[in-house]
Amino acid sequence: MTEGLKWTVNEVPKSDDKHLELMSEENVKKANEFHRSFPQYSVTPLQNLSSLAKYLGVKNIFCKDESYRFGLNAFKVLGGSYAMGRYIAKELGRDISELPYNVLSSDKLREEFGQATFFTATDGNHGRGVAWAANRLGQKAVVRMPKGTTKTRFDNIAKEGATVTIEEVNYDDCVRMAAAEAAKTEHGIIVQDTAWDGYEEIPSWIMQGYGTLVLEADQQLKEMGVERPTHVFVQAGVGSLAGAVVGYFAHKYKDNPPVMAVCEASAADCLYRSAVAKTGNLVNVTGDLQTIMAGLACGEGNMIGWDILKNHVDVFASCPDWMSAKATRIYANPLGDDPHVVSGESGSVPLGFCFTALHDEDAKDLKEALKLDENSVVLVISTEGDTDPVRYREIVWDGLYGTNESLSK
């Protein structure tokens, strides 16, 4: 049942690929060393969904489970913390390797660096990560959230000591608001994974920070005897995480990259629309961007991420809300001895898309386009756990966005 699903094979003209080097293994290892210096750091699990793989007729399905990240239930803190560390290091004329957590959080560094205010816009997880890192580094954070934000997501940020508000505008307008406020504030800096002309350095650092999760997954696969995945499914909001994941694998396995697919919420499918347009330029999506996938409700892509994606992605997909909800339930009700995975609405959509391609009779052309078969080793990224526990229960307990319900919407 592919109701509401849109997808396209990538036929966008290639660029000179100048941003791919950002995601080299060397650059990503530098970010990972920084994260390893945090006392809260541990490698998040790579879940082996072998029973599901057998059911769907592929060799393996592995899920990188970011619900365990730094106790924050989502991957986003990886990008914000690394960008903040890099910014402080640059201001002090130091290399990030000289500023591990115990130095960054010290009174001595605060005396040397002073007080900065880190501004950001968020649907939830990114702002929480920025607020968390600012709190631990003795810095200030100001967070703007779009209309429709749930109280749970607001409270999670407020309890980290940040100044946080819910505005009557969408995510992309919140980004503009935060950037304008930062520009007017002494020692104010915008920490956003959306890149635009003149604002590219910090988004690049954020993408490298996200690289920690894919570096871990690559190493975990090798420990399980898997040289590399044949397929990678990753979600996209602005496309920074997708650019990081795709960029890492495209750079490391230049001669034999995995087949890579990017999944977006249909209400905010700027990358899919950009791929359909085939001009090479980004196509923005405007309006309220109403979707169950709050973390993916971004209508304007990151041009650095897009540059990597248009060069290396095989299939772009615009996914309806039911596809995410269905995958959340699949994770929560595993087959056989598969582990139980808590995956929130924005975390689960890559599995939903993969499941549809492998399982549904009317998706045979999609399965063929993705070159999925009995030898496929699939990596899916689950970016968050139940970051909104109420919504999570509505999906898993009450069947919110059940398959039948979605058809009548």
N, C-alpha and C positions, 0 to 999 in steps of 0.2 A: 504494500500500500504506500504509494509515493505521493499522496495528495499534498499539494503545496510545495513540494520539493522542486527546486530548479538547480541545474548544474550545467557547467560548460567545460569542455576541454580547453586548455590554455593555448590560444593562438596569438597572444599579444606579441608585437615586435620586441625583440630583445634589445637591451641597452648595453653599455660598455661594462656593466656589472661592477662598478667601482666600489660598491658598498659591501661586497661579499667578504672582503678581507676582515671586516669588523668582527665576523663570527668565526675567525680562525681558531683552531684548538688552543693556540698559544694565548690569544686574547681572552678566551673563555676560561682558561686555567687561571689566569690572573684574577678574574672575578671570583672564581671558586675558592682561591686561596684567601681572599678577603672574607668571604662568607664563612669559611672554616674557622676563622679567628673569633667568631661570635660564640659565646658559651651556649647559646640556644641551638646551634647548628647540629643537625644530624641529616644523614642521607635519607630522603623520602623513599618509600617502598616502590619497587617495580613489581606489580601484581601479575601473576601468571594465570591467565584465564584459559586454561587448557581445555576444560570441559566445554566452554562456550566456543572455542576454536574448533573443536571436534564437531559440535552441533552445526556450525556454520560452514564446515568443509574446508577450513584452512589449517595450515600446520601449527601456527601459534598466534595468540593475541596477548600482548603485554600492555598493561596500563601503568603509566607513570602517575602515581597517586600523590597529588600535592596537598591533600587534606591534612597532612602531618607537618607542613612547613612552619618552622619556628613557633609552633603553638598558635598560629594565626589562621589555620584552616584554608590557606590559599597561597599561591605561588608569588603573588605580586610584590611582596616585601623584598624579593631578590633584586628586582630592578631599582626600586626607590632607594634602598639602603646603599647599593653600590654607587648609584649616581650621586648621592649625597656625600659619600666618602670621596669620590673622585673630585667633586666640586671643592670640598674642603682642602684636599691635597693640592689641587691646582692653585687655590688662593694662597696657600702657604709655600708654593714652589717646591713641593715634595712629590715623590712617587707614591702611589697608593700602597705599594708594598711596605712602605715605612709607617703606614697608619693602620695597623690592625685594630680590632675592637677595643682592646685595653688601652691603647693610646688615644683613639678617637673619643672615648668616653671619659678621659681623664680630666681632672681640674686643670692640669698644666696646659693641655691643648685648648681648653675653653678660654684660658687667659691669653693664649697666643693668638687664637683665631677670633675670639669674640662671640657675638650672638647673631646668628642668621635667622631669618624667617623663611621657611620653605612653604611655598604656596602650591596647591594642586587642586585639580578637579577630579571627581571620582564617582563611579557608580557603587563603590563600596570597598573592594579589596585593595586597590592601589592606594587610596587615601588612608586606609587603616595601616598599611605597610609604612607609608611615609610618616604618619603620626607616631607609630610605634618606634621607628628608627630615630626620629627627632627627639622623642621622649628619652630614649636611652643615651643619646649623644648630647643631651643638655641644650638642644636647640628648640626653636618654636616651629609650629606647623599651623597653617590655615587651610582649611579644606572646604571646597564648595561642591555641593551635591545637586543633581538635577531633580526636577519635580517627579513625583512618583516614587522617590526613594523610601524604603521601608524604615520603620523606627529601629529595628534590630541593627541594620547597617549603620544608621546614624549613631546609635548608642555605642557601638563597637569602636567608633572613631573618637567620640567624645571622651570615653573613659581612658584614652591614651593622653589626655591633656591638651588636645588640639582645639583650636577655635573652628567650629564646624557649623555650617548652615545648609538648609535645603532651599534652593532657589526655584523660582517659577519659570525656569527655562530648561532646555534639553542639555545633554552632556556637552556637546560641542560648544554651546554658548557659555557653559560653565568654565570650559577651558579658557575661552577668551576673557571672561571675567577675572579668573585667577591670574592670568598673565598680565592683565592691565593693573591689577592690584600690586603684584610683585614689582612691576616697573616703577610704581610710585612709592615703594617702601624702601627705606634705607636698609641695605644688606638683605633685600628681599630677592628670592630666586624662585623661578617656576620649575617644578619637577614634574614633567609630563612626558608620557611616551608617544604623544603625537608630535611629529616633526613638521616644521614648516620653514619657509625660506628665512634664514637668519637664526633659526633655532634648531640646531641639528646635533650639537655636541652631547647635551644631556640625554636626549632620546637614544643616541648611540650607546651611551654608558648603560642606560636602562636595558637595552636589548642585550648587551654583553652580560649584565647581571642575570637576566633570564636564562642565559646560556648555562648557568650552573645546573639547572634541572635536566637539560638535554645531555650535558657532559656526564652527569651521574647515570642517566638512563643508558647511554652508550656503554659506559663501563660496566653497568649491571648486566646488560645483555651479554657482554663478553664473558663475564663470570658465569653466566648460564650456558655458555658454549655457543652463543649466537654471534657471528662475526659482525653482522649489521642487519637491521630490519629491511625487508623488501618493500614495505609500505609504511608511511607515516601519515597519520590523520591528526590535524591540529586545528583548534578554533582560532577565530580572529575577531577582534573588536576593531581597533585601529590598525592591527596587523603587526604590532611590535613583537609579541610572543611568536606569532607565526613566522615572521622574518627571522627571528632568532633560531627557532627550531629548524626551519627549512635551510637557513643560511649555514648552520653548523654542519648538517648532513651533506649539503651540496658542496661545501668547502672540503670537508674531510674525505668524502668519497666521490671526488671529481670524476673519476673514470667510470664509476658504476653507482650512481646515486639511487636511493630508494625512489619508488613512485610516491609522490607527495600530494596530498589533498588538503585544501583549506576550507573550513566550514564556518559560515556566518549565520547569524539570526536573520531571517527573511525581512524583518522590519528595518534592518540596518546593514544591508548587504552591499556596502560601497565597493569592496574588492571584486565581488562577483560581477557587479554592474560594470566595473572598470574592465574586467576581463572580457565581458560580452561586447563592450564598445570597441575593443581591439585597437585603440589609438595609442596606447602606452601611457595615457594620462589618467589620473584619478578622477572618478565620478563620485561626487558627494551625494549623500542621502540626507534630506532635511525633514523637519517635522518632529513629532513627539517621540518617535522611535519606540513605540510600545511593544515590548516583548518580555516573555518570561525570563529570557536570558539577559538579566540586567547588566552583567559584566561585559556583554558584547554589544550593548546599545550605543554604538559609536558610528556616526554617519560620515565621518571624514577621516580618511586613511592617513597613516604615517608614510610620508613619501620615501623614507629610507627603507622601511619594511617593504613597501610596494615594489621598490626597485629590485630587491632580492626576490620577492615572490614572483614577479612577472617573468623573471629569468629562469626560475627553477621549479615552479609548481606545475603539476600535471592537470589537476582538476580543481576548479573553484565551485563551491556549492552554497546555495542560499536555502537555509533549512527552516522549516516551520517549527513552531513551539512544541507540537506534539512529539516531534522526533527527539528533542532534548528530554522531555518528560518521560518518554518511553525508555530511554537509555538510563535515566536515573533509577527507574524501577528495575531494569535488568541488572544493574550493578547491585541494587539492594536485595535482589532475590536470585542469588547465583545458582548456576547449575552444578551438580555433582559436588566435588571438593573445592571448587573455585572459591577464592576469598570473597568476603563481603566487602564491597567498596562503597563508602559514602561519597557520592558525587553530586554536587549541586547543579542547578540548571545550566550555568555557563560552563561547567566542567564536563558534562556528559555528552554534549552534542557530537563530538567526533565518533564516539562509539555508536550513537544513533544513526549517523550517516553510513558508517561501515556496516552495521547490522542490516540496514535497508538494502545496501548494494548486494550483500551476500544472501539475504533471506527472501526478499520479496520478488515474486514472479514477474512483476512489471518493471523490475530494475535490472533486467539482464543486460541491457545496453550499457548501463552504468558499471556493472561488474566487469564487463568486457573492456570498457574505456580505462578502468583502473587496473586491468591486468591481474585481477585477483583469481587465484586458483588454489589447488590443494598444497602447493609448495610455498604459499605466502606466509611470511612472518610479519605480523602487523603490530605497530606501536601506536597506541592512542594516548593522548595527553588528557588527564583529568585535572583541571587547573584549580578546583576548589572542592571543599566538602560542603557541609550544610551551613554555609555562611549566613543563610537566612533560615533558621530552624523551622519557623512556622510555615514558610513556603515549601520547604522540603517535606514536611509532614503532609501538607495538602496534596503534594504530588504522589508520595508513596502510600499514604494511608487512604486518602480520599479519591485518588484517581484523577486529580486535576490535569486537564489536557490529556485525558484518555483518548485512545485512537478513535473511538466512535464519536466522542464529544467533538473532537477536532473537525470531523467531517461536516458537522452541522453548524460550525462557526461561520 
